[in-house]
Amino acid sequence: MEAWQIGLIVFAIVGAAALVLAYRRDRTTAARVKEALRNPPDRQIPGLDPATSAPHYLTDAESRQSPAGAPSTDLNAEQRKALHDRLDTTEVARIPGGYPQREFATDSPTGWAVLDDPLVLVSSDEITAMRELLPVLALLDEHPLVVVAPGFTADVVDTLRANKTRRALSVCPVITDHGPAALADLVDGRPLTAADLQAGYVPRDALGRARRWISDAKQSWIVV
């Protein structure tokens, strides 16, 4: 065998070994990244009680899936027909504007988000950060929450969607240009500004109530 042939064989063996090592290294790195996404950072968090259970971090894919074994939120055929018939009655107010993502729907066949006995926050300004909603969340007492605003940043929508999908929070953001004062009157509340929310000023009586709130991607119905 000539020298150049021996060199070619050695080169092929070394190259194959390098590919195997690179493949294994990539798999190890990917596994470490995935594990890091699942686990909280290994550091002290100011103000967090050391006895508190460590938070569980979700991947984006997990945040879009309901927990295993979670019951369906779909209406049955009879409930769906009864609600459909009721939406055209005079006791139901309709406003333009609906949820920003299909994942907020609770009834798959119709695409409706149906919330019973929700508290309703009406904001006259765009919701730009989740911290603006923290004082509201503290007042829920297990009620569902409807947040009505002219807009939401993508981070806020994604966070609300993840909490809704994972069943940590029953919530529906609604984007509408309907006048906040008129809408607040419908639900017996009053509109709050971005300055109110950023300052943590959320009086309980500012939150409205509805017997039932229904939204799809384009419009919403309020049973008061």
DAQUI-V209016 format. One record per pair of residues at least 12 apart in sequence whose ideal C-beta (glycine too) atoms are under 10 Angstrom apart, sorted by the first residue. I is the first residue (numbers start at 1). J is the second residue. D is the distance in whole Angstrom. If there is no record, write none. Layout:
# DAQUI-V209016
i->I j->J d->D
i->I j->J d->D
This chain:
# DAQUI-V209016
i->33 j->59 d->10
i->34 j->59 d->7
i->36 j->57 d->9
i->37 j->57 d->6
i->37 j->58 d->8
i->37 j->59 d->5
i->37 j->60 d->9
i->37 j->62 d->9
i->38 j->56 d->7
i->38 j->57 d->6
i->38 j->58 d->8
i->38 j->59 d->7
i->38 j->62 d->9
i->39 j->54 d->8
i->39 j->55 d->9
i->39 j->56 d->8
i->39 j->57 d->6
i->40 j->53 d->10
i->40 j->54 d->5
i->40 j->55 d->5
i->40 j->56 d->8
i->40 j->57 d->6
i->41 j->54 d->10
i->41 j->55 d->10
i->41 j->57 d->9
i->42 j->54 d->10
i->56 j->166 d->10
i->58 j->162 d->7
i->58 j->165 d->10
i->58 j->166 d->7
i->60 j->158 d->9
i->60 j->162 d->9
i->62 j->162 d->9
i->62 j->165 d->9
i->62 j->166 d->8
i->63 j->103 d->10
i->63 j->158 d->8
i->63 j->159 d->9
i->63 j->161 d->8
i->63 j->162 d->4
i->63 j->163 d->9
i->63 j->165 d->6
i->63 j->166 d->7
i->64 j->101 d->10
i->64 j->103 d->7
i->64 j->158 d->10
i->64 j->161 d->8
i->64 j->162 d->8
i->64 j->165 d->6
i->64 j->166 d->9
i->65 j->165 d->7
i->65 j->166 d->8
i->66 j->103 d->10
i->66 j->164 d->10
i->66 j->165 d->6
i->66 j->166 d->7
i->66 j->167 d->7
i->67 j->165 d->9
i->67 j->166 d->6
i->67 j->167 d->6
i->67 j->168 d->9
i->70 j->165 d->9
i->70 j->166 d->9
i->70 j->167 d->6
i->71 j->167 d->9
i->72 j->106 d->9
i->72 j->107 d->10
i->72 j->108 d->8
i->73 j->105 d->9
i->73 j->106 d->4
i->73 j->107 d->7
i->73 j->108 d->8
i->73 j->113 d->9
i->73 j->114 d->8
i->73 j->164 d->10
i->73 j->167 d->9
i->73 j->170 d->9
i->74 j->105 d->10
i->74 j->106 d->8
i->74 j->107 d->5
i->74 j->108 d->6
i->74 j->109 d->7
i->74 j->110 d->9
i->74 j->112 d->10
i->74 j->114 d->10
i->75 j->106 d->8
i->75 j->107 d->5
i->75 j->108 d->9
i->75 j->109 d->8
i->75 j->110 d->8
i->75 j->112 d->8
i->75 j->114 d->7
i->76 j->107 d->10
i->77 j->109 d->9
i->79 j->107 d->9
i->79 j->114 d->9
i->80 j->107 d->7
i->80 j->109 d->7
i->80 j->110 d->6
i->80 j->112 d->8
i->80 j->114 d->10
i->83 j->107 d->9
i->83 j->110 d->9
i->83 j->112 d->8
i->83 j->114 d->7
i->83 j->212 d->8
i->83 j->214 d->7
i->83 j->221 d->9
i->83 j->223 d->9
i->84 j->110 d->8
i->84 j->112 d->9
i->84 j->214 d->10
i->86 j->212 d->9
i->86 j->214 d->9
i->86 j->221 d->9
i->86 j->223 d->7
i->87 j->112 d->9
i->87 j->214 d->7
i->87 j->219 d->10
i->87 j->221 d->5
i->87 j->223 d->9
i->88 j->221 d->9
i->89 j->223 d->9
i->91 j->211 d->9
i->91 j->222 d->10
i->91 j->223 d->7
i->91 j->224 d->8
i->92 j->211 d->10
i->92 j->212 d->9
i->92 j->214 d->8
i->92 j->221 d->5
i->92 j->222 d->7
i->92 j->223 d->5
i->92 j->224 d->8
i->93 j->182 d->10
i->93 j->183 d->9
i->93 j->186 d->5
i->93 j->187 d->9
i->93 j->210 d->9
i->93 j->220 d->9
i->93 j->221 d->7
i->93 j->222 d->5
i->93 j->223 d->8
i->93 j->224 d->7
i->94 j->178 d->10
i->94 j->214 d->10
i->94 j->219 d->6
i->94 j->220 d->7
i->94 j->221 d->5
i->94 j->222 d->8
i->95 j->148 d->8
i->95 j->174 d->8
i->95 j->176 d->6
i->95 j->177 d->10
i->95 j->178 d->5
i->95 j->179 d->10
i->95 j->182 d->9
i->95 j->183 d->6
i->95 j->186 d->8
i->95 j->215 d->9
i->95 j->219 d->7
i->95 j->220 d->5
i->95 j->221 d->8
i->95 j->222 d->7
i->96 j->175 d->10
i->96 j->176 d->6
i->96 j->177 d->7
i->96 j->178 d->6
i->96 j->218 d->7
i->96 j->219 d->6
i->96 j->220 d->8
i->97 j->148 d->8
i->97 j->149 d->10
i->97 j->150 d->9
i->97 j->174 d->6
i->97 j->175 d->5
i->97 j->176 d->3
i->97 j->177 d->7
i->97 j->178 d->6
i->97 j->183 d->10
i->97 j->215 d->8
i->97 j->217 d->9
i->97 j->218 d->8
i->97 j->219 d->7
i->97 j->220 d->6
i->98 j->111 d->9
i->98 j->112 d->10
i->98 j->113 d->8
i->98 j->172 d->9
i->98 j->173 d->10
i->98 j->174 d->6
i->98 j->175 d->7
i->98 j->176 d->8
i->98 j->214 d->10
i->98 j->215 d->5
i->98 j->216 d->5
i->98 j->217 d->5
i->98 j->218 d->5
i->98 j->219 d->6
i->98 j->220 d->6
i->99 j->111 d->9
i->99 j->112 d->10
i->99 j->113 d->6
i->99 j->146 d->10
i->99 j->152 d->10
i->99 j->157 d->9
i->99 j->160 d->10
i->99 j->161 d->9
i->99 j->164 d->10
i->99 j->171 d->10
i->99 j->172 d->6
i->99 j->173 d->6
i->99 j->174 d->6
i->99 j->175 d->8
i->99 j->215 d->5
i->99 j->216 d->7
i->99 j->217 d->6
i->99 j->218 d->10
i->99 j->220 d->8
i->100 j->151 d->9
i->100 j->152 d->6
i->100 j->154 d->9
i->100 j->156 d->10
i->100 j->157 d->5
i->100 j->158 d->10
i->100 j->160 d->9
i->100 j->161 d->9
i->100 j->172 d->10
i->100 j->173 d->6
i->100 j->174 d->9
i->100 j->175 d->6
i->100 j->217 d->8
i->101 j->157 d->6
i->101 j->158 d->9
i->101 j->160 d->9
i->101 j->161 d->6
i->101 j->164 d->9
i->101 j->165 d->10
i->101 j->173 d->9
i->101 j->217 d->9
i->102 j->161 d->10
i->102 j->216 d->9
i->102 j->217 d->7
i->103 j->157 d->10
i->103 j->158 d->10
i->103 j->160 d->10
i->103 j->161 d->5
i->103 j->162 d->9
i->103 j->164 d->7
i->103 j->165 d->6
i->104 j->157 d->9
i->104 j->160 d->8
i->104 j->161 d->7
i->104 j->164 d->6
i->104 j->165 d->9
i->104 j->171 d->8
i->104 j->172 d->5
i->104 j->173 d->7
i->104 j->174 d->9
i->104 j->215 d->7
i->104 j->216 d->9
i->104 j->217 d->9
i->105 j->164 d->10
i->105 j->172 d->9
i->105 j->215 d->8
i->105 j->216 d->7
i->105 j->217 d->9
i->106 j->144 d->10
i->106 j->164 d->9
i->106 j->170 d->8
i->106 j->172 d->8
i->106 j->214 d->9
i->106 j->215 d->10
i->107 j->214 d->9
i->107 j->216 d->10
i->110 j->214 d->9
i->110 j->216 d->7
i->111 j->215 d->9
i->111 j->216 d->5
i->111 j->217 d->7
i->111 j->218 d->10
i->112 j->172 d->10
i->112 j->214 d->5
i->112 j->215 d->7
i->112 j->216 d->6
i->112 j->220 d->10
i->112 j->221 d->9
i->113 j->144 d->10
i->113 j->146 d->9
i->113 j->164 d->9
i->113 j->170 d->10
i->113 j->171 d->9
i->113 j->172 d->4
i->113 j->173 d->10
i->113 j->174 d->9
i->113 j->213 d->8
i->113 j->214 d->7
i->113 j->215 d->5
i->113 j->216 d->7
i->113 j->217 d->9
i->113 j->220 d->9
i->114 j->144 d->9
i->114 j->172 d->9
i->114 j->212 d->7
i->114 j->213 d->8
i->114 j->214 d->5
i->114 j->215 d->8
i->114 j->221 d->10
i->115 j->143 d->9
i->115 j->144 d->4
i->115 j->145 d->8
i->115 j->146 d->6
i->115 j->170 d->6
i->115 j->171 d->8
i->115 j->172 d->6
i->115 j->210 d->8
i->115 j->212 d->7
i->115 j->213 d->5
i->115 j->214 d->8
i->115 j->215 d->8
i->116 j->143 d->9
i->116 j->144 d->7
i->116 j->170 d->9
i->116 j->210 d->9
i->116 j->211 d->7
i->116 j->212 d->5
i->116 j->213 d->8
i->116 j->214 d->10
i->116 j->223 d->9
i->117 j->142 d->10
i->117 j->143 d->6
i->117 j->144 d->7
i->117 j->209 d->7
i->117 j->210 d->7
i->117 j->211 d->6
i->117 j->212 d->7
i->117 j->213 d->9
i->118 j->140 d->9
i->118 j->143 d->6
i->118 j->144 d->4
i->118 j->145 d->6
i->118 j->146 d->5
i->118 j->147 d->10
i->118 j->170 d->8
i->118 j->171 d->9
i->118 j->172 d->8
i->118 j->187 d->9
i->118 j->207 d->9
i->118 j->208 d->9
i->118 j->209 d->8
i->118 j->210 d->6
i->118 j->211 d->9
i->118 j->212 d->8
i->118 j->213 d->5
i->118 j->222 d->10
i->119 j->136 d->8
i->119 j->139 d->7
i->119 j->140 d->6
i->119 j->141 d->9
i->119 j->143 d->5
i->119 j->144 d->7
i->119 j->145 d->6
i->119 j->146 d->7
i->119 j->147 d->10
i->119 j->187 d->9
i->119 j->189 d->9
i->119 j->204 d->9
i->119 j->207 d->5
i->119 j->208 d->7
i->119 j->209 d->6
i->119 j->210 d->9
i->119 j->213 d->10
i->120 j->143 d->10
i->120 j->144 d->10
i->120 j->145 d->8
i->120 j->146 d->5
i->120 j->147 d->8
i->120 j->148 d->7
i->120 j->172 d->10
i->120 j->174 d->9
i->120 j->183 d->8
i->120 j->184 d->8
i->120 j->186 d->9
i->120 j->187 d->5
i->120 j->188 d->9
i->120 j->189 d->6
i->120 j->206 d->10
i->120 j->207 d->6
i->120 j->208 d->4
i->120 j->209 d->7
i->120 j->210 d->6
i->120 j->213 d->7
i->120 j->222 d->8
i->120 j->224 d->10
i->121 j->133 d->8
i->121 j->135 d->10
i->121 j->136 d->5
i->121 j->137 d->10
i->121 j->139 d->9
i->121 j->145 d->7
i->121 j->146 d->7
i->121 j->147 d->5
i->121 j->148 d->7
i->121 j->149 d->8
i->121 j->173 d->10
i->121 j->174 d->10
i->121 j->184 d->10
i->121 j->187 d->10
i->121 j->189 d->8
i->121 j->191 d->9
i->121 j->192 d->7
i->121 j->197 d->9
i->121 j->202 d->8
i->121 j->206 d->8
i->121 j->207 d->6
i->121 j->208 d->8
i->122 j->146 d->9
i->122 j->147 d->9
i->122 j->148 d->5
i->122 j->149 d->8
i->122 j->174 d->10
i->122 j->176 d->10
i->122 j->178 d->9
i->122 j->179 d->10
i->122 j->180 d->5
i->122 j->181 d->9
i->122 j->182 d->10
i->122 j->183 d->5
i->122 j->184 d->4
i->122 j->185 d->9
i->122 j->186 d->9
i->122 j->187 d->7
i->122 j->189 d->6
i->122 j->190 d->7
i->122 j->191 d->5
i->122 j->192 d->7
i->122 j->206 d->8
i->122 j->207 d->9
i->122 j->208 d->7
i->123 j->136 d->10
i->123 j->147 d->7
i->123 j->148 d->7
i->123 j->149 d->4
i->123 j->150 d->8
i->123 j->151 d->10
i->123 j->152 d->9
i->123 j->180 d->7
i->123 j->184 d->10
i->123 j->191 d->7
i->123 j->192 d->6
i->123 j->193 d->7
i->123 j->194 d->7
i->123 j->196 d->8
i->123 j->197 d->7
i->124 j->148 d->10
i->124 j->149 d->8
i->124 j->150 d->8
i->124 j->179 d->9
i->124 j->180 d->4
i->124 j->181 d->8
i->124 j->183 d->10
i->124 j->184 d->9
i->124 j->191 d->5
i->124 j->192 d->7
i->124 j->193 d->5
i->124 j->194 d->8
i->124 j->196 d->9
i->125 j->149 d->7
i->125 j->150 d->7
i->125 j->151 d->9
i->125 j->180 d->9
i->125 j->191 d->9
i->125 j->192 d->9
i->125 j->193 d->6
i->125 j->194 d->4
i->125 j->195 d->8
i->125 j->196 d->9
i->125 j->197 d->8
i->125 j->198 d->10
i->126 j->149 d->6
i->126 j->150 d->6
i->126 j->151 d->4
i->126 j->152 d->7
i->126 j->153 d->7
i->126 j->156 d->9
i->126 j->175 d->9
i->126 j->194 d->7
i->127 j->147 d->7
i->127 j->148 d->10
i->127 j->149 d->5
i->127 j->150 d->9
i->127 j->151 d->7
i->127 j->152 d->5
i->127 j->153 d->7
i->127 j->156 d->5
i->127 j->157 d->9
i->127 j->160 d->9
i->127 j->173 d->8
i->127 j->175 d->10
i->127 j->194 d->8
i->127 j->197 d->7
i->128 j->149 d->10
i->128 j->151 d->9
i->128 j->152 d->8
i->128 j->153 d->5
i->128 j->155 d->9
i->128 j->156 d->7
i->128 j->194 d->7
i->128 j->197 d->9
i->128 j->198 d->9
i->129 j->153 d->7
i->129 j->155 d->7
i->129 j->156 d->7
i->129 j->159 d->10
i->129 j->194 d->10
i->129 j->197 d->9
i->129 j->198 d->8
i->130 j->153 d->9
i->130 j->155 d->7
i->130 j->156 d->6
i->130 j->158 d->10
i->130 j->159 d->5
i->130 j->160 d->8
i->130 j->163 d->10
i->131 j->156 d->10
i->131 j->197 d->9
i->131 j->198 d->8
i->131 j->200 d->9
i->132 j->147 d->10
i->132 j->149 d->10
i->132 j->156 d->8
i->132 j->192 d->9
i->132 j->194 d->7
i->132 j->196 d->9
i->132 j->197 d->4
i->132 j->198 d->6
i->132 j->199 d->10
i->132 j->200 d->9
i->132 j->202 d->9
i->133 j->145 d->8
i->133 j->147 d->7
i->133 j->152 d->10
i->133 j->156 d->8
i->133 j->159 d->9
i->133 j->160 d->8
i->133 j->171 d->9
i->133 j->173 d->10
i->133 j->197 d->7
i->133 j->202 d->9
i->134 j->197 d->9
i->134 j->200 d->8
i->134 j->202 d->9
i->135 j->192 d->10
i->135 j->196 d->9
i->135 j->197 d->7
i->135 j->198 d->10
i->135 j->199 d->9
i->135 j->200 d->5
i->135 j->201 d->8
i->135 j->202 d->4
i->135 j->203 d->10
i->136 j->171 d->10
i->136 j->192 d->9
i->136 j->197 d->8
i->136 j->200 d->10
i->136 j->202 d->5
i->136 j->206 d->9
i->136 j->207 d->7
i->137 j->163 d->9
i->137 j->169 d->7
i->137 j->171 d->9
i->137 j->202 d->10
i->138 j->200 d->10
i->138 j->202 d->8
i->139 j->202 d->7
i->139 j->203 d->9
i->139 j->204 d->6
i->139 j->206 d->10
i->139 j->207 d->7
i->140 j->169 d->8
i->140 j->170 d->9
i->140 j->171 d->9
i->140 j->207 d->9
i->141 j->204 d->10
i->142 j->170 d->9
i->143 j->170 d->8
i->143 j->207 d->9
i->143 j->209 d->8
i->144 j->164 d->10
i->144 j->169 d->8
i->144 j->170 d->4
i->144 j->171 d->7
i->144 j->172 d->8
i->144 j->210 d->10
i->144 j->212 d->10
i->144 j->213 d->8
i->145 j->160 d->9
i->145 j->164 d->10
i->145 j->169 d->7
i->145 j->170 d->7
i->145 j->171 d->5
i->145 j->172 d->8
i->145 j->173 d->9
i->145 j->207 d->9
i->145 j->213 d->10
i->146 j->170 d->10
i->146 j->171 d->8
i->146 j->172 d->5
i->146 j->173 d->8
i->146 j->174 d->6
i->146 j->187 d->8
i->146 j->207 d->10
i->146 j->208 d->8
i->146 j->210 d->7
i->146 j->213 d->5
i->146 j->215 d->8
i->146 j->220 d->8
i->146 j->222 d->9
i->147 j->160 d->8
i->147 j->171 d->7
i->147 j->172 d->7
i->147 j->173 d->5
i->147 j->174 d->7
i->147 j->175 d->10
i->148 j->172 d->9
i->148 j->173 d->8
i->148 j->174 d->5
i->148 j->175 d->8
i->148 j->176 d->6
i->148 j->178 d->8
i->148 j->180 d->8
i->148 j->183 d->6
i->148 j->184 d->9
i->148 j->187 d->9
i->148 j->189 d->10
i->148 j->191 d->9
i->148 j->208 d->9
i->148 j->213 d->9
i->148 j->215 d->10
i->148 j->220 d->8
i->148 j->222 d->10
i->149 j->173 d->7
i->149 j->174 d->8
i->149 j->175 d->7
i->149 j->176 d->8
i->149 j->180 d->8
i->149 j->191 d->10
i->149 j->192 d->10
i->149 j->194 d->9
i->149 j->197 d->10
i->150 j->175 d->7
i->150 j->176 d->7
i->150 j->177 d->6
i->150 j->178 d->9
i->150 j->180 d->8
i->151 j->173 d->10
i->151 j->175 d->6
i->151 j->176 d->10
i->151 j->177 d->10
i->152 j->173 d->5
i->152 j->174 d->9
i->152 j->175 d->7
i->156 j->173 d->8
i->157 j->173 d->6
i->157 j->175 d->9
i->159 j->171 d->10
i->160 j->172 d->8
i->160 j->173 d->6
i->161 j->173 d->9
i->172 j->213 d->7
i->172 j->214 d->9
i->172 j->215 d->6
i->172 j->220 d->9
i->173 j->215 d->9
i->174 j->213 d->8
i->174 j->215 d->6
i->174 j->219 d->10
i->174 j->220 d->6
i->175 j->215 d->10
i->175 j->217 d->10
i->175 j->220 d->10
i->176 j->215 d->10
i->176 j->219 d->9
i->176 j->220 d->7
i->178 j->220 d->9
i->179 j->191 d->9
i->180 j->192 d->9
i->180 j->193 d->9
i->183 j->208 d->8
i->183 j->220 d->10
i->183 j->222 d->9
i->184 j->206 d->8
i->184 j->207 d->10
i->184 j->208 d->6
i->185 j->208 d->9
i->186 j->208 d->7
i->186 j->210 d->8
i->186 j->222 d->6
i->186 j->224 d->6
i->187 j->207 d->8
i->187 j->208 d->3
i->187 j->209 d->6
i->187 j->210 d->5
i->187 j->213 d->9
i->187 j->222 d->7
i->187 j->224 d->7
i->188 j->205 d->9
i->188 j->207 d->9
i->188 j->208 d->5
i->188 j->209 d->6
i->188 j->210 d->9
i->188 j->224 d->8
i->189 j->203 d->10
i->189 j->204 d->10
i->189 j->205 d->8
i->189 j->206 d->6
i->189 j->207 d->5
i->189 j->208 d->3
i->189 j->209 d->7
i->189 j->210 d->10
i->190 j->203 d->8
i->190 j->205 d->8
i->190 j->206 d->5
i->190 j->207 d->9
i->190 j->208 d->8
i->191 j->206 d->8
i->191 j->208 d->10
i->192 j->206 d->6
i->192 j->207 d->9
i->208 j->222 d->9
i->208 j->224 d->9
i->209 j->224 d->8
i->210 j->222 d->5
i->210 j->223 d->6
i->210 j->224 d->6
i->211 j->223 d->5
i->211 j->224 d->6
i->212 j->224 d->9
